[in-house]
Amino acid sequence: MISDFDLLSLADVAKLLHCSKAHVGKVVSGLVRGCPAIPCVPLGRRKLVRRESLVRWIEENENSVKIGHRQ
């Protein structure tokens, strides 16, 4: 089970999404208008994102653009 447990730092997420760590932090906090928050696991002041949650978030956002509306 531990091999399936893949947590990413905000810096890792930023690299995968090709954007800044600051922007990822804003998305995780729900501060970007028209963009649902990326689910995260808070660990003190640090926030971690499960790879599976990130993939699902990307797919959901991709589908909302195809349909022609944003959440």
Secondary structure, DSSP 8 states (H G I E B T S, - for coil): -GGG--EE-HHHHHHHHTS-HHHHHHHHTT-STTS-----EEETTEEEEEHHHHHHHHHHHHHHHHHT---
